[in-house]
């Protein structure tokens, strides 16, 4: 199986997990980046994020380093923004054909996962969406045990060899 690790990271936590996965799997990796970066202090970005989630906004993105169409499996990572995936991830989910793909979602958050994984299942129509990994942080400190994260990564490795 050809696997792509695709993620969006605002504060760096999702990126740190993505790098950990990529180091273990050796798969292709691409970061989702908005064409216009978020600016302002944390509270301003949180407020903008809430508005974008509530309105279903899909920001314009920079081109991805890899074409999703060329992969059988996609590991998708996102921070949780207002109980779901980040708007940049919504853009990617709506622009790709997920038919026949296997999707392995993971979400980083500081409190509550909300309906993020159910939203992945709805947005990836035609894909087999595997059970997601909820990875909690307290600021920059990982709260989910490293053992649990590594166990999930090992499952990815076994399923995508």
Secondary structure, 3 states (H helix, E strand, C coil): CCEEEEEECCCCHHHHHHHHHHHHHCCEEEEECECCCCCCCHHHHHHHHHHHHHHCCCCCECCCCCCHHHCCEEEEEEEEECCEECHHHHHHHHHCCCCCCEEEEEEEECCCCCCHHHHHHHHCCCCEEEEEEEEEEECCEECCCHHHHHHHHHHHHHHCC
